[in-house]
Amino acid sequence: MRCVIISGAPDTDIKEIQSICTDDDFIVCADSGYTYAKEADIKPNLIIGDFDSLKEELPSDIEVVKLNAQKDDTDTEHCVMECIRRGFKDFMLLGSVGGRTDHTFANIAILAFLSEYNYNGVARNNGEEIRILKAGTYDMSGKKGLTFSVFPYGCESVNVSYKGALYHLDRYTLTYNVSRGISNIFSDDEAEIKINDGRAILLTYYKR
């Protein structure tokens, strides 16, 4: 079962939430993410937060975990850790990108944590998808025509190979201080990204 966490980033696309969430998902709202869930007509399984940003009354028929506002982790991170404790391995973070840069960066750090410990983590908002890729081969089939960018993450450089991309690379090294990895395009229905060495952040755009 996939765990979908809805956070409270501004300008979150409600239609995107509706299109991504399914009846089989375990839905968790991080604090004001509950507002977006209500707008999307989605009833979550769990709500977690210190509720410093939620402006409405909490429901009585949904499990709620209330956090102390004086804490070291974000509401979204607490949601992830709680759901790992409950046995989930596949995570989709919605409403976690945009608004304050520090919150976006913190949520990217969550993706890095999930990748490091072999969980699957993806963040989506307004047609932008973010993943952290460590060494390995990743199937990108079915993404023909989508723009993507790859940069080193948490390291000085990353060595990459692409198949099915407009700008083909074979064991090419991207460095942290050069923008060379920006704006490639998946040109074939069957495509892959291989991280030969290092760690990368992959940004894929579903809207032009």
C-alpha positions, 0 to 999 in steps of 0.5 A, spaced: 500 500 500 502 506 498 502 512 503 500 519 500 502 525 505 498 531 503 502 537 506 500 545 506 504 548 501 501 554 498 498 554 491 497 546 491 493 543 485 487 540 488 485 537 481 492 534 481 491 531 488 484 528 486 488 525 480 493 522 484 490 519 490 486 512 489 482 508 494 487 503 495 492 509 498 493 510 505 492 518 506 495 522 511 495 529 512 500 534 515 497 539 519 494 544 514 494 539 508 487 537 511 484 543 508 487 541 501 484 534 502 477 537 504 477 541 498 479 535 494 473 531 497 478 526 500 477 523 507 484 521 510 486 515 514 490 520 519 492 527 521 498 529 524 501 536 526 502 541 531 496 545 528 499 552 528 497 553 521 490 549 520 484 554 521 479 549 521 476 544 526 479 537 527 474 532 525 472 527 530 471 521 526 479 521 523 485 518 527 489 525 529 496 525 532 497 532 535 504 534 536 508 539 540 509 545 537 516 545 540 519 540 536 526 538 531 522 535 525 517 538 521 510 535 520 511 532 514 517 528 516 513 526 522 508 523 518 513 519 514 517 517 520 510 515 523 508 511 517 515 507 516 513 505 523 506 502 521 510 498 515 509 503 509 515 503 504 512 507 498 511 514 499 508 520 495 508 527 498 503 532 495 503 539 497 510 539 499 513 543 494 513 551 493 512 557 498 517 557 503 524 555 500 526 552 507 520 548 507 521 545 500 528 544 502 526 540 508 522 536 504 527 534 499 531 532 505 526 527 507 526 524 500 534 523 501 532 520 507 527 515 504 532 513 498 538 512 503 534 507 507 531 504 500 524 506 501 521 509 495 519 517 495 516 522 490 514 529 491 509 532 486 506 539 486 503 543 480 506 538 475 513 538 478 516 531 480 522 530 485 526 524 486 532 523 489 536 517 485 542 513 488 547 509 484 542 504 480 538 504 474 531 507 473 526 505 468 523 512 465 518 509 460 512 512 458 515 519 459 516 521 452 516 528 451 517 530 458 522 535 460 527 533 466 533 535 469 538 532 473 543 535 478 548 532 484 545 532 490 549 531 497 555 530 493 560 534 489 558 530 482 554 525 479 556 520 474 550 519 469 548 515 463 541 516 459 537 512 454 531 515 450 533 522 452 534 528 447 541 529 449 544 522 450 549 522 455 554 516 457 558 516 463 558 523 464 560 527 470 555 533 472 558 537 478 554 541 483 557 548 480 555 547 473 548 547 470 549 542 465 544 537 467 538 542 466 532 541 461 533 535 457 527 531 454 525 524 454 525 522 447 523 515 447 517 511 450 522 507 453 528 511 457 532 510 463 537 514 467 543 510 470 546 513 476 553 510 475 556 514 481 554 519 486 547 521 488 542 526 484 536 530 484 531 528 478 526 533 477 521 531 472 515 536 469 508 534 467 506 541 465 510 545 459 
